[in-house]
Amino acid sequence: MFLDLNFSKLLVLGVIALVVFGPDRLPGLAAQAGRLLRELRRMAEGATSELQESLGPEFSQFDIADLNPKTFVRKHLLDEVMGDGSLVGGAAAAGNGHSHPAASGAPLLSPGERPPYDSEAT
């Protein structure tokens, strides 16, 4: 939820706004805030469409939401699908994107066994 606002916090903010601005000016300020949010949303949509137009037709499948790091990692590392529909890397198709080591074909270590160490990889 945005800024962790629940009903009680919104109610307290409303009472504070009523006391500070008064009942005469509060409806006008609420309308002005609504217009401001509508204008900001319109500007964000305009910037998004302008960016997509300027990228050209070769990026027609490009989605701005893919720039979010979580979405980028999920799309390009965890959910890469091969041609036959199976997932690359053993990522689970359903769930939270984590797979169990046994499901991915990785050998399990016995108790007390140390994992392999590659000195060139670190």
Secondary structure, DSSP 8 states (H G I E B T S, - for coil): -GGG--HHHHHHHHHHHHHHHHHHHHHHHHHHHHHHHHHHHHHHHHHHHHHHHHH-GGGTT--GGGGSHHHHHIIIIIS-B-TTS-BGGG--SSSSS---TTTTT-----TT------TTT-
